């Protein structure tokens, strides 16, 4: 059963706080309650509805074994996103977005294969056939690739959906998903464009408490869906 936080719980987690009115995107008007001290305030009824709708769609995708790419390069969200990815067995991007990750997928697949082959050569000891200097160079290359590709290393095809925490910060990911017509879900703050999303969660994407309660709700919903799908196999 899908459990979504109440408006009171969302309020306590600062989900209602948007940006200053000067920074807003006018398309967010339907999701806003008003302005307090020069800052836009979200209508938490719409926030809760959005969270529920997004969870339901993602639950279905998870149950069907679809690939959902979770994206957030915000420092404070990295542990949350990485934990969510491991729990659900889904790919994540938590460092810098690699331009062309989606739109240049054919080239990215080759890069991923090279990364996995290099990783395997260190695990099996095959790398020892190279000189010490060459091994050092390969180790440095592997470290760089780890930082860039570890979260998507098991992604064998384009994702069936992309989830973003901050659509303004990770606008390149948003644009690539839109260009390929990949469904986009996630948090839409008052300075973002809701038209970029297939379904959005209108809420604060900066406060740690706000992001945490939203991601934990999504994680719980999808974990439940994953368990159900596993038990039916």
C-alpha positions as CSV (number, residue, x, y, z in Angstrom):
1,X,0.0,0.0,0.0
2,X,1.3,3.4,-1.0
3,X,1.9,5.7,2.0
4,X,2.3,9.4,1.3
5,X,3.2,12.1,3.9
6,X,0.4,14.3,5.1
7,X,0.4,18.1,4.3
8,X,1.4,18.6,8.0
9,X,4.4,16.3,7.6
10,X,5.4,18.0,4.3
11,X,5.1,21.4,6.1
12,X,7.4,20.3,8.9
13,X,9.9,19.2,6.3
14,X,10.0,22.7,4.7
15,X,8.5,21.3,1.4
16,X,6.4,24.5,1.1
17,X,9.2,27.0,0.8
18,X,10.0,28.1,-2.8
19,X,12.4,30.8,-4.1
20,X,12.1,34.6,-3.9
21,X,9.3,35.9,-6.1
22,X,11.8,37.5,-8.5
23,X,13.2,34.1,-9.4
24,X,10.0,32.3,-10.1
25,X,8.8,30.6,-13.3
26,X,5.3,31.9,-14.1
27,X,4.3,28.4,-15.2
28,X,4.5,27.3,-11.6
29,X,1.5,29.6,-10.6
30,X,-1.0,26.7,-10.4
31,X,1.1,25.0,-7.8
32,X,1.7,28.0,-5.5
33,X,-0.4,29.0,-2.5
34,X,0.9,32.6,-2.3
35,X,3.8,34.8,-1.2
36,X,5.1,35.3,2.3
37,X,7.9,37.8,3.0
38,X,8.8,37.9,-0.7
39,X,9.1,34.1,-1.0
40,X,6.7,31.9,-2.9
41,X,4.9,29.2,-0.9
42,X,3.7,25.9,-2.4
43,X,0.2,24.6,-2.1
44,X,1.0,21.4,-0.2
45,X,-2.2,19.7,-1.4
46,X,-0.7,19.9,-4.9
47,X,2.7,18.7,-3.5
48,X,1.1,15.7,-1.9
49,X,-0.9,14.9,-5.1
50,X,2.2,15.2,-7.2
51,X,4.2,12.9,-4.9
52,X,1.5,10.3,-4.9
53,X,1.1,10.3,-8.7
54,X,4.9,10.1,-9.3
55,X,5.2,7.2,-6.8
56,X,2.4,5.3,-8.5
57,X,3.9,5.6,-11.9
58,X,7.4,4.7,-10.7
59,X,6.0,1.8,-8.7
60,X,4.6,0.4,-11.9
61,X,7.9,0.8,-13.8
62,X,9.8,-0.8,-11.0
63,X,7.4,-3.8,-10.8
64,X,7.8,-4.3,-14.6
65,X,11.6,-4.3,-14.3
66,X,12.1,-1.1,-16.2
67,X,15.2,1.1,-15.8
68,X,14.8,4.3,-13.8
69,X,17.7,6.7,-13.8
70,X,17.9,8.9,-10.7
71,X,19.8,12.1,-11.1
72,X,21.1,14.7,-8.5
73,X,24.5,16.3,-8.4
74,X,23.7,18.3,-5.2
75,X,26.3,17.4,-2.6
76,X,23.7,17.1,0.2
77,X,21.6,14.5,-1.8
78,X,24.4,12.2,-2.9
79,X,24.1,9.7,0.0
80,X,20.3,9.6,-0.4
81,X,20.5,9.0,-4.2
82,X,23.2,6.4,-4.0
83,X,21.4,4.5,-1.2
84,X,18.2,4.7,-3.2
85,X,19.9,3.3,-6.3
86,X,21.5,0.4,-4.4
87,X,18.2,-0.5,-2.7
88,X,16.3,-0.5,-5.9
89,X,19.0,-1.8,-8.2
90,X,18.6,1.3,-10.4
91,X,21.3,3.5,-12.0
92,X,22.2,6.9,-10.6
93,X,24.2,10.0,-11.5
94,X,25.5,11.9,-8.4
95,X,28.6,13.5,-9.7
96,X,28.9,15.7,-12.8
97,X,26.4,14.9,-15.6
98,X,28.2,13.5,-18.6
99,X,27.1,15.4,-21.7
100,X,25.7,12.9,-24.2
101,X,25.0,10.2,-21.5
102,X,21.5,9.8,-23.1
103,X,21.7,11.5,-26.5
104,X,25.0,9.9,-27.5
105,X,24.2,6.5,-26.0
106,X,26.0,4.4,-28.7
107,X,29.3,6.1,-27.8
108,X,28.5,5.9,-24.1
109,X,28.0,2.2,-24.3
110,X,31.5,1.8,-25.7
111,X,32.9,3.9,-22.9
112,X,31.1,1.8,-20.3
113,X,32.4,-1.4,-21.8
114,X,36.0,0.0,-21.6
115,X,35.4,1.0,-18.0
116,X,34.1,-2.4,-17.0
117,X,36.9,-4.2,-18.8
118,X,39.5,-2.0,-17.1
119,X,37.8,-2.6,-13.7
120,X,37.8,-6.4,-14.4
121,X,41.5,-6.4,-15.4
122,X,42.4,-5.0,-11.9
123,X,40.1,-7.5,-10.2
124,X,41.5,-10.5,-12.0
125,X,45.2,-9.4,-11.9
126,X,45.3,-9.2,-15.7
127,X,46.7,-5.7,-15.4
128,X,49.9,-7.1,-14.1
129,X,51.0,-7.9,-17.7
130,X,51.7,-4.1,-18.0
131,X,54.7,-2.3,-16.7
132,X,54.4,-0.5,-13.3
133,X,54.3,2.8,-15.0
134,X,51.5,1.7,-17.3
135,X,49.6,0.2,-14.3
136,X,49.8,3.5,-12.5
137,X,48.4,5.3,-15.6
138,X,45.6,2.8,-15.9
139,X,44.8,3.1,-12.2
140,X,44.5,6.9,-12.5
141,X,42.2,6.4,-15.6
142,X,40.1,3.9,-13.6
143,X,39.7,6.3,-10.7
144,X,38.4,9.0,-13.0
145,X,36.0,6.6,-14.7
146,X,34.8,5.3,-11.3
147,X,33.8,8.9,-10.4
148,X,32.0,9.5,-13.7
149,X,30.4,6.1,-14.5
150,X,30.1,3.9,-11.4
151,X,26.5,4.8,-10.9
152,X,25.5,3.9,-14.4
153,X,27.9,1.0,-14.9
154,X,25.2,-1.6,-15.1
155,X,22.9,0.4,-17.4
156,X,22.7,-1.6,-20.6
157,X,20.2,0.5,-22.4
158,X,18.6,3.9,-22.3
159,X,16.4,4.4,-19.2
160,X,12.6,4.0,-19.4
161,X,12.3,7.1,-17.1
162,X,14.5,9.8,-15.5
163,X,14.0,11.2,-12.1
164,X,15.7,14.6,-11.2
165,X,15.9,16.3,-7.8
166,X,16.8,19.8,-9.1
167,X,15.7,20.5,-12.7
168,X,17.5,23.8,-12.9
169,X,20.9,22.5,-11.6
170,X,20.7,19.4,-13.8
171,X,19.1,21.1,-16.8
172,X,21.4,19.1,-19.3
173,X,19.9,15.9,-18.0
174,X,16.4,17.3,-18.4
175,X,17.1,18.5,-21.9
176,X,18.6,15.1,-23.0
177,X,15.6,13.3,-21.6
178,X,13.2,15.6,-23.3
179,X,15.1,15.4,-26.6
180,X,14.7,11.6,-26.6
181,X,11.1,11.7,-25.2
182,X,12.1,9.8,-22.1
183,X,9.5,10.4,-19.4
184,X,10.8,12.8,-16.8
185,X,9.7,12.9,-13.1
186,X,11.0,14.7,-10.0
187,X,10.9,17.7,-7.8
188,X,9.9,21.0,-9.4
189,X,10.8,24.1,-7.4
190,X,9.3,27.5,-8.0
191,X,12.1,28.5,-10.4
192,X,11.8,25.5,-12.6
193,X,9.5,24.7,-15.6
194,X,6.8,22.2,-14.9
195,X,6.4,21.7,-18.7
196,X,9.7,19.9,-18.7
197,X,8.1,17.1,-16.6
198,X,5.8,14.2,-17.5
199,X,4.7,14.5,-13.9
200,X,6.2,16.7,-11.2
201,X,6.3,17.1,-7.4
202,X,6.0,20.9,-6.8
203,X,8.2,21.4,-3.7
204,X,11.4,22.8,-2.2
205,X,14.4,21.1,-3.9
206,X,17.1,22.8,-1.7
207,X,16.2,22.0,1.9
208,X,17.7,18.6,3.0
209,X,14.5,17.8,5.0
210,X,12.3,18.4,2.0
211,X,14.4,16.3,-0.4
212,X,14.8,13.6,2.2
213,X,11.1,13.1,2.9
214,X,10.3,13.0,-0.9
215,X,13.1,10.6,-1.8
216,X,12.4,8.3,1.2
217,X,8.7,8.2,0.1
218,X,9.7,7.2,-3.4
219,X,12.2,4.7,-2.1
220,X,9.7,3.1,0.2
221,X,7.1,2.9,-2.6
222,X,9.5,1.3,-5.1
223,X,11.0,-1.1,-2.5
224,X,7.5,-2.4,-1.8
225,X,6.9,-2.8,-5.6
226,X,10.3,-4.6,-6.0
227,X,9.5,-7.0,-3.2
228,X,6.1,-7.8,-4.6
229,X,7.5,-8.4,-8.1
230,X,10.2,-10.7,-6.6
231,X,7.7,-12.7,-4.6
232,X,5.6,-13.3,-7.7
233,X,8.5,-14.7,-9.8
